[in-house]
Amino acid sequence: MMIKQATLLFLALGLTACSSMDHSTLPSNSGVSDSLLEDMPKEWADSYAGNPEVQLFINRLVKEHAYDKERLELAFSHIKVRPKVIEKSDNQPEVVTPYYEYKTRFVNEERAKLGREFAVRNAKWLRKAEREFGVEPNVIVALIGVETYYGRITGSKDVFTSLTTLAFDYPRRKDYFQSELEAYLLLARKEGWNIGDTKGSYSGAMGMVQFMPSNYQKLAIDYDKNGHIDLWGSEADAIGSVANYLKHHGWQSRQPWLVMAYVAEPDKVTDFINRGRAPSADMTEWSALNVLPTQPFIPQKTGLIGLRTGPEEVSYWLAYENFFTIMDYNPSRRYAMSVLELAESIGTYESN
C-alpha cells in the first residue's frame, strides 16, 4: 500500500510540473482526433492526463503493448469527465422502465416494416449467415433493429471519452470499462482510427450492432470480404458479426425461444422468477410448482420470466436457452423479449 501511495504521489508531482504545457492544438498526424478540442480542459492538470491512475494505465499499455506513450498522453490531455455518461449508466431504461412501456420503443409496425425491408435488401447475406452460423434471419434483423434502428441511430458520442469516464469515474464497473478502454485503444491502433474520432453510445458501444470494443476485436467479421470490417457502413458485416456473436454464445438453430406460462401462485415461486442467466428446471419440476406452459412445448430445461405487460398485469413465460443467449448481448430480460417479439413481427425469412 505504501509503495502504491508513493507511486501515485510521484506521478502527481510529475503531472503538476507538466500542467503548464500547451495542449491547445494537436500536431498533424498525431493519431488523435481534432474533435477532442471541442470540450478540451482549460489546463493540462484538469484533464484525464492529470490523473495519476490514468498515468499508471498509460504506462501499462506502453509496457505490455508497446503503445506510443506520446499519443496516449496527448489524447488523455484533451478530455475530462463526461458527467452525462455516469448519469445514463445509473438510469438505463432496461432497468428502470416497465416492459409494457419499454417495448413500445422497439416492437411496433414501423420497426417491423423497416426490418422486412432490411431483410429483403440483404437476402443474400442473411441466407449465408443462417447456413454458416445457424441463426435465423429474423432474429439477426430484429437485433440490429432494436440496437440501432437498422443503422439509423448508432450514437454520436466520442467513444474514447465515454469509456475513459466510465473507466476512471464509475467505480461500480471500473475494471470492466478499463478493459474496454484498453481494447478500444488497441483497436484504434490496429484499424488506423484517430483516437476520439469513433462515435458510439454513451457506454462505448459501436456501429449498427453496438459492439463493445472487446467484442469488435473478437467477434466482428469482414463478411463481405472487402478487406475491412465496417460495422457502421456495411450491412453485410453487421449481419455476419451478429450471427457470429450469437453462435459464439450458444445459439441453437431452429430451437424455440420461450412459451407462455400460467403461474398459479406467484408468491410461492418468487425465488425462481427472473433469476439467473440460464434455464434452471425441467417441465416436470415447473409442474410441481404449479407453473404450466399454455402453448405447445418441448421437454427441455427453461427459466421463468415475469414481466409487467400492463400497469396492473404481470405475464409469465418459460424461456429456453436461446432467450438467455440474447441476454448475452444485453443482460436485460426486457431487451431480450423486445428482440424476440420484434423478430416475430418481422416474420420468417420466406415471408419477406
C-alpha positions as CSV (number, residue, x, y, z in Angstrom):
1,M,0.0,0.0,0.0
2,M,2.8,2.5,0.9
3,I,4.5,1.7,-2.4
4,K,1.4,2.4,-4.3
5,Q,0.8,5.7,-2.5
6,A,4.4,6.7,-3.1
7,T,4.0,5.9,-6.8
8,L,0.8,8.0,-7.0
9,L,2.5,10.9,-5.2
10,F,5.4,10.8,-7.6
11,L,3.1,10.8,-10.6
12,A,1.1,13.7,-9.1
13,L,4.2,15.8,-8.7
14,G,5.3,15.0,-12.2
15,L,1.9,15.9,-13.6
16,T,1.9,19.2,-11.7
17,A,5.2,20.1,-13.5
18,C,3.6,19.3,-16.8
19,S,0.4,21.3,-16.3
20,S,1.8,24.4,-17.9
21,M,2.4,22.7,-21.2
22,D,0.5,24.0,-24.3
23,H,-2.2,21.5,-25.2
24,S,-4.4,23.8,-27.2
25,T,-3.6,22.3,-30.6
26,L,-3.0,18.9,-32.0
27,P,0.1,18.1,-34.1
28,S,-0.6,16.9,-37.6
29,N,-0.5,13.1,-37.9
30,S,-0.8,12.7,-34.1
31,G,-3.3,9.9,-34.3
32,V,-5.6,11.9,-32.1
33,S,-8.9,13.5,-33.3
34,D,-9.3,17.2,-33.7
35,S,-12.8,16.8,-32.4
36,L,-11.4,16.3,-28.9
37,L,-10.6,20.0,-28.9
38,E,-14.3,20.9,-28.8
39,D,-14.6,20.3,-25.0
40,M,-11.0,20.4,-24.0
41,P,-10.0,21.0,-20.4
42,K,-8.5,24.5,-19.8
43,E,-5.5,23.2,-18.0
44,W,-3.5,20.0,-18.6
45,A,-3.7,19.1,-14.9
46,D,-7.5,19.3,-15.2
47,S,-7.6,16.7,-17.9
48,Y,-7.5,12.9,-17.6
49,A,-3.8,13.0,-18.3
50,G,-3.5,14.8,-15.0
51,N,-5.0,11.8,-13.2
52,P,-2.3,9.6,-11.6
53,E,-4.4,6.5,-12.1
54,V,-4.6,7.3,-15.8
55,Q,-0.8,7.6,-15.9
56,L,-0.5,4.1,-14.5
57,F,-2.9,2.9,-17.1
58,I,-0.8,4.6,-19.9
59,N,2.4,3.2,-18.6
60,R,0.9,-0.3,-18.5
61,L,-0.2,0.0,-22.2
62,V,3.3,1.2,-23.1
63,K,4.9,-1.7,-21.3
64,E,2.5,-4.5,-22.3
65,H,1.5,-3.4,-25.8
66,A,4.4,-1.1,-26.9
67,Y,1.8,1.7,-27.3
68,D,3.1,5.1,-28.2
69,K,3.1,7.0,-24.9
70,E,3.1,10.4,-26.5
71,R,0.0,9.6,-28.5
72,L,-1.8,8.3,-25.3
73,E,-0.8,11.3,-23.2
74,L,-1.9,13.7,-26.0
75,A,-5.3,12.0,-26.2
76,F,-6.0,11.9,-22.5
77,S,-4.8,15.5,-22.1
78,H,-7.7,16.7,-24.3
79,I,-10.5,15.1,-22.4
80,K,-12.2,15.4,-19.0
81,V,-15.0,13.6,-17.2
82,R,-18.4,13.5,-19.1
83,P,-21.0,13.5,-16.2
84,K,-23.9,12.6,-18.5
85,V,-22.3,9.2,-19.2
86,I,-22.4,8.4,-15.5
87,E,-26.0,9.6,-15.2
88,K,-27.1,7.5,-18.1
89,S,-25.3,4.4,-16.7
90,D,-27.2,4.7,-13.5
91,N,-30.6,5.1,-15.2
92,Q,-30.7,2.6,-18.0
93,P,-34.2,2.1,-19.5
94,E,-33.7,-1.7,-19.5
95,V,-33.6,-1.5,-15.7
96,V,-36.0,1.3,-14.7
97,T,-38.8,1.1,-17.3
98,P,-41.6,-1.5,-17.1
99,Y,-41.8,-3.8,-20.0
100,Y,-45.1,-2.6,-21.3
101,E,-43.6,0.9,-21.8
102,Y,-40.1,-0.2,-22.8
103,K,-41.3,-2.4,-25.6
104,T,-43.2,0.3,-27.4
105,R,-39.9,1.9,-28.5
106,F,-38.9,-1.3,-30.4
107,V,-41.9,-3.5,-31.1
108,N,-44.1,-1.5,-33.4
109,E,-45.3,-1.7,-37.0
110,E,-42.8,0.9,-38.3
111,R,-39.8,-1.0,-37.0
112,A,-41.2,-4.3,-38.2
113,K,-41.8,-2.8,-41.7
114,L,-38.2,-1.4,-41.9
115,G,-37.0,-4.8,-40.7
116,R,-38.7,-6.6,-43.5
117,E,-37.2,-4.1,-46.0
118,F,-33.8,-4.7,-44.4
119,A,-34.3,-8.5,-44.8
120,V,-35.2,-8.2,-48.5
121,R,-32.3,-5.9,-49.2
122,N,-29.9,-8.3,-47.5
123,A,-31.4,-11.6,-48.5
124,K,-28.0,-13.0,-49.8
125,W,-26.2,-12.2,-46.5
126,L,-29.0,-13.5,-44.3
127,R,-29.2,-16.8,-46.1
128,K,-25.4,-17.1,-45.9
129,A,-25.4,-16.3,-42.1
130,E,-28.2,-18.8,-41.4
131,R,-26.3,-21.5,-43.4
132,E,-23.0,-20.8,-41.7
133,F,-24.0,-19.9,-38.1
134,G,-27.5,-21.4,-37.7
135,V,-29.1,-18.1,-36.7
136,E,-32.5,-17.3,-38.1
137,P,-32.6,-14.2,-40.3
138,N,-35.5,-12.5,-38.5
139,V,-33.5,-12.8,-35.2
140,I,-30.5,-11.1,-36.7
141,V,-32.6,-8.4,-38.3
142,A,-34.6,-7.8,-35.1
143,L,-31.4,-7.5,-33.0
144,I,-30.0,-4.8,-35.4
145,G,-33.4,-3.1,-35.4
146,V,-33.5,-2.9,-31.6
147,E,-29.9,-1.8,-31.3
148,T,-29.8,1.0,-33.8
149,Y,-33.0,1.1,-35.9
150,Y,-31.1,-0.7,-38.7
151,G,-28.1,1.6,-38.5
152,R,-30.0,4.9,-38.3
153,I,-29.0,5.6,-34.7
154,T,-25.5,4.4,-33.9
155,G,-24.6,7.0,-31.3
156,S,-23.0,10.4,-31.6
157,K,-20.7,10.4,-28.5
158,D,-16.9,10.1,-28.7
159,V,-16.3,6.5,-27.6
160,F,-12.9,7.4,-26.1
161,T,-14.2,10.0,-23.7
162,S,-17.2,7.9,-22.7
163,L,-15.0,4.8,-21.9
164,T,-12.5,6.9,-20.1
165,T,-15.2,8.5,-17.9
166,L,-16.6,5.0,-17.0
167,A,-13.1,3.5,-16.6
168,F,-11.9,6.1,-14.0
169,D,-15.1,7.8,-12.6
170,Y,-17.6,5.0,-12.4
171,P,-16.3,2.7,-9.5
172,R,-19.2,0.1,-9.8
173,R,-17.8,-1.2,-13.1
174,K,-14.4,0.3,-13.2
175,D,-12.4,-2.9,-14.1
176,Y,-14.8,-3.8,-16.9
177,F,-14.6,-0.4,-18.5
178,Q,-10.8,-0.1,-18.1
179,S,-10.5,-3.4,-20.1
180,E,-12.9,-2.0,-22.7
181,L,-10.9,1.2,-22.9
182,E,-7.7,-0.8,-23.5
183,A,-9.5,-2.8,-26.2
184,Y,-10.7,0.4,-27.9
185,L,-7.2,1.9,-27.9
186,L,-5.7,-1.3,-29.3
187,L,-8.5,-1.4,-31.9
188,A,-7.9,2.2,-32.9
189,R,-4.2,1.5,-33.5
190,K,-4.9,-1.7,-35.5
191,E,-7.6,-0.1,-37.6
192,G,-5.8,3.2,-38.1
193,W,-8.5,5.3,-36.3
194,N,-7.7,8.6,-34.8
195,I,-8.3,8.4,-31.1
196,G,-11.5,10.3,-30.4
197,D,-13.0,10.1,-33.9
198,T,-15.0,6.9,-33.2
199,K,-18.6,7.7,-32.4
200,G,-20.9,5.4,-30.5
201,S,-23.2,5.1,-27.5
202,Y,-22.7,6.7,-24.1
203,S,-21.4,3.4,-22.9
204,G,-18.9,3.0,-25.7
205,A,-20.8,0.6,-28.0
206,M,-20.1,1.0,-31.7
207,G,-21.6,0.5,-35.1
208,M,-25.0,-0.6,-36.2
209,V,-24.7,-3.7,-34.0
210,Q,-23.4,-1.8,-30.9
211,F,-20.4,-4.0,-30.2
212,M,-18.2,-3.0,-27.3
213,P,-14.6,-2.8,-28.3
214,S,-13.6,-6.2,-26.9
215,N,-16.4,-7.9,-29.0
216,Y,-15.4,-5.8,-32.0
217,Q,-11.9,-7.3,-31.6
218,K,-13.0,-10.9,-31.1
219,L,-16.3,-11.4,-33.0
220,A,-16.7,-8.7,-35.7
221,I,-16.1,-10.2,-39.1
222,D,-15.4,-8.9,-42.7
223,Y,-18.4,-10.7,-44.1
224,D,-18.4,-9.0,-47.5
225,K,-14.7,-9.8,-47.9
226,N,-13.6,-6.3,-48.9
227,G,-10.6,-6.4,-46.6
228,H,-12.1,-4.2,-43.9
229,I,-14.5,-4.7,-41.0
230,D,-17.0,-1.8,-41.1
231,L,-19.8,-2.1,-38.5
232,W,-21.1,1.4,-39.4
233,G,-21.4,1.2,-43.2
234,S,-21.6,-2.5,-44.2
235,E,-24.9,-4.2,-43.6
236,A,-23.2,-7.5,-44.6
237,D,-20.5,-7.1,-41.9
238,A,-23.2,-6.3,-39.4
239,I,-25.2,-9.4,-40.3
240,G,-22.2,-11.7,-40.2
241,S,-21.0,-10.2,-36.9
242,V,-24.3,-10.6,-35.1
243,A,-24.7,-14.2,-36.3
244,N,-21.1,-14.9,-35.2
245,Y,-21.7,-13.4,-31.8
246,L,-24.9,-15.4,-31.2
247,K,-23.4,-18.6,-32.4
248,H,-20.3,-18.0,-30.1
249,H,-22.6,-17.6,-27.1
250,G,-24.5,-20.8,-27.8
251,W,-27.5,-20.0,-30.1
252,Q,-29.3,-23.2,-31.0
253,S,-30.6,-23.3,-34.6
254,R,-34.3,-23.6,-35.1
255,Q,-35.0,-24.1,-31.5
256,P,-37.8,-22.4,-29.5
257,W,-37.2,-19.2,-27.6
258,L,-40.0,-19.4,-25.0
259,V,-43.6,-20.4,-24.3
260,M,-46.2,-18.5,-22.3
261,A,-46.9,-19.9,-18.9
262,Y,-49.6,-19.9,-16.2
263,V,-48.4,-19.4,-12.7
264,A,-51.0,-20.5,-10.2
265,E,-49.3,-18.9,-7.1
266,P,-46.7,-16.3,-8.0
267,D,-45.9,-15.6,-4.3
268,K,-44.7,-19.2,-4.0
269,V,-42.2,-19.0,-6.9
270,T,-40.8,-15.6,-6.3
271,D,-37.3,-17.1,-5.8
272,F,-37.5,-18.5,-9.4
273,I,-38.8,-15.5,-11.3
274,N,-36.2,-13.6,-13.3
275,R,-33.3,-15.4,-11.6
276,G,-30.1,-16.4,-13.2
277,R,-28.9,-16.4,-16.8
278,A,-29.6,-19.9,-17.8
279,P,-32.5,-22.4,-17.9
280,S,-33.0,-23.8,-14.3
281,A,-35.7,-26.5,-14.3
282,D,-37.4,-29.0,-16.5
283,M,-41.1,-29.1,-17.2
284,T,-41.8,-31.7,-14.5
285,E,-40.2,-29.5,-11.9
286,W,-42.2,-26.5,-13.0
287,S,-45.4,-28.5,-13.0
288,A,-44.8,-29.5,-9.3
289,L,-44.7,-25.7,-8.6
290,N,-47.9,-25.1,-10.5
291,V,-46.1,-23.3,-13.3
292,L,-47.7,-24.7,-16.5
293,P,-46.9,-23.9,-20.2
294,T,-50.0,-22.7,-22.0
295,Q,-48.5,-23.4,-25.5
296,P,-47.0,-26.5,-27.2
297,F,-43.6,-27.0,-25.7
298,I,-40.5,-29.3,-25.9
299,P,-39.3,-31.1,-22.8
300,Q,-36.1,-29.1,-22.1
301,K,-35.0,-27.0,-19.2
302,T,-36.3,-23.5,-19.0
303,G,-36.2,-20.4,-16.8
304,L,-39.2,-18.5,-15.5
305,I,-39.6,-14.9,-16.8
306,G,-42.1,-12.5,-15.4
307,L,-42.6,-9.0,-17.0
308,R,-45.1,-6.3,-16.5
309,T,-47.4,-6.2,-19.6
310,G,-49.7,-3.6,-18.1
311,P,-49.9,-1.2,-15.1
312,E,-51.5,-4.0,-13.0
313,E,-50.6,-7.0,-15.0
314,V,-47.6,-9.4,-15.0
315,S,-47.2,-12.1,-17.7
316,Y,-45.1,-15.2,-17.4
317,W,-43.0,-17.2,-19.9
318,L,-40.8,-20.3,-19.7
319,A,-37.6,-19.4,-21.6
320,Y,-35.3,-21.8,-23.4
321,E,-31.6,-21.4,-23.9
322,N,-31.9,-19.1,-26.9
323,F,-33.7,-16.5,-24.8
324,F,-30.7,-16.4,-22.5
325,T,-28.3,-16.2,-25.5
326,I,-30.0,-12.9,-26.4
327,M,-29.3,-11.8,-22.9
328,D,-25.6,-12.4,-23.5
329,Y,-26.0,-9.4,-25.9
330,N,-27.7,-7.3,-23.3
331,P,-28.3,-8.7,-19.8
332,S,-31.9,-7.4,-19.7
333,R,-35.0,-9.6,-19.9
334,R,-36.9,-6.6,-21.3
335,Y,-34.3,-6.3,-24.0
336,A,-34.3,-10.0,-24.9
337,M,-38.1,-10.1,-25.0
338,S,-38.3,-7.0,-27.2
339,V,-35.8,-8.5,-29.7
340,L,-37.8,-11.7,-29.9
341,E,-41.1,-10.0,-30.2
342,L,-39.8,-7.8,-33.0
343,A,-38.4,-10.9,-34.7
344,E,-41.9,-12.4,-34.6
345,S,-43.4,-9.2,-36.1
346,I,-40.8,-9.2,-38.9
347,G,-41.7,-12.8,-39.6
348,T,-39.8,-15.7,-41.2
349,Y,-37.3,-15.1,-44.0
350,E,-39.5,-16.9,-46.5
351,S,-42.4,-14.4,-45.9
352,N,-40.2,-11.5,-46.9
